[in-house]
Amino acid sequence: MTIAVRGLCPLLQVFDMPRSLHFYRDILGFSEVEKSGGDDRVGWAWLRHGNAELMLNTAYEDDQRPSEPDPARNAAHGDTILFLGCQDLDGAYSHLLARGVKAEPPTVRPYGMTQVSAIDPDGYGLCLQWPTEPAGAAG
């Protein structure tokens, strides 16, 4: 018997939920599936964009949250990268730049993917990618 997995929904620990919701919902276009309260000052949120799902959870309880993010904690997030399928990488790159997100321009990788890379507000990596068309395949 094998386990019939039907999806994947990573949980990211975030420092500032309103800031993270703004990034994922308002900039990247995720919609809210559910969250633990009525406004953006919640402890948990479940988001969806097409078939991609993501949960955000605050890293600290309100009464234990430091005034600033811990730089070492954010740096440790650098080894986590969310890969998202996105066919219009030129459009995505322009969209990110227009909204103040620092992103790397579309780059063709040797393993056959074109990718746009960025970093979320908590230091997690994002990679929008799509298979690179072989020369002469378009049209």
C-alpha positions in Angstrom: 0.0 0.0 0.0 1.1 3.6 -0.7 -0.2 6.7 1.0 -2.4 8.7 -1.4 -1.1 12.2 -0.9 -3.3 14.9 -2.5 -1.4 18.0 -1.7 1.2 19.8 0.3 0.7 22.8 2.6 3.8 24.1 4.2 3.5 26.0 7.5 5.8 29.1 7.8 6.5 30.8 11.1 6.3 34.6 10.6 7.2 37.6 12.7 4.5 40.0 11.7 1.3 38.4 10.4 -0.2 41.6 8.8 3.0 42.1 6.9 3.1 38.5 5.8 -0.5 38.5 4.8 0.0 41.6 2.8 2.9 40.0 1.0 1.3 36.6 0.2 -2.3 37.8 -0.3 -2.0 41.4 -1.7 1.3 41.0 -3.6 1.4 37.4 -4.7 -2.4 36.9 -5.0 -3.1 34.2 -2.5 -6.6 34.1 -1.1 -7.6 33.4 2.4 -9.1 30.0 3.0 -9.4 30.4 6.8 -7.7 32.3 9.6 -7.9 32.4 13.4 -9.7 35.8 13.6 -11.5 38.5 11.6 -8.7 41.0 10.8 -5.0 40.6 9.9 -3.8 40.5 13.5 -4.2 36.8 13.8 -2.0 34.0 14.9 -2.7 31.6 12.0 -3.8 31.8 8.4 -4.4 29.3 5.6 -3.9 30.6 2.1 -4.4 29.2 -1.4 -3.4 30.3 -4.9 -4.6 27.8 -7.6 -3.3 24.4 -6.4 -0.7 26.0 -4.1 -1.5 26.1 -0.4 0.4 27.7 2.5 -0.2 28.3 6.2 1.3 31.1 8.2 1.7 31.1 11.9 3.1 33.7 14.2 6.5 32.8 15.6 5.7 34.4 19.0 2.7 34.8 21.2 1.6 38.5 21.4 2.9 38.9 24.9 6.3 37.3 24.0 7.0 39.0 20.7 10.2 41.0 20.6 10.1 44.5 19.2 12.3 43.5 16.2 12.8 40.3 14.3 15.8 38.2 15.3 18.3 38.5 12.4 19.7 35.0 13.1 16.3 33.5 12.9 15.5 35.2 9.6 18.9 34.2 8.2 18.1 30.6 9.1 15.0 30.8 6.9 17.2 31.2 3.9 17.5 27.4 3.5 13.7 27.2 2.9 12.5 28.0 -0.6 9.0 27.7 -1.9 8.9 26.8 -5.6 5.8 28.0 -7.3 4.8 27.2 -10.9 4.3 30.4 -12.9 4.2 30.5 -16.7 4.4 34.3 -17.2 7.7 34.9 -15.5 8.3 38.3 -17.2 5.0 39.5 -16.0 5.6 38.1 -12.5 9.0 39.9 -12.4 7.5 43.2 -13.4 4.6 42.7 -10.9 7.0 42.1 -8.1 9.2 45.1 -8.9 6.2 47.4 -9.3 5.2 46.5 -5.7 8.6 47.1 -4.2 9.7 43.5 -4.0 13.4 42.9 -4.8 13.5 40.1 -7.3 16.1 38.5 -9.6 15.1 38.7 -13.3 14.0 35.6 -15.2 17.0 33.3 -15.5 17.3 30.1 -17.5 18.9 27.4 -15.4 20.9 24.5 -16.8 18.3 22.0 -15.7 15.6 23.4 -18.0 13.8 25.8 -15.8 13.4 29.5 -16.1 13.1 31.1 -12.6 12.4 34.4 -10.9 13.7 34.5 -7.3 12.7 36.7 -4.4 12.7 36.7 -0.6 9.6 37.1 1.6 9.5 39.5 4.6 10.7 36.7 7.0 13.7 35.6 4.9 12.0 32.6 3.2 13.0 32.1 -0.4 10.5 32.2 -3.3 11.2 30.8 -6.7 8.6 31.3 -9.5 9.5 28.9 -12.2 8.4 27.3 -15.5 10.0 24.8 -17.8 12.2 26.5 -20.4 11.0 25.9 -24.0 13.6 24.3 -26.2 14.8 26.5 -29.1 12.3 26.4 -31.9 9.5 24.9 -29.8 7.4 28.1 -29.5 4.8 28.9 -32.1 
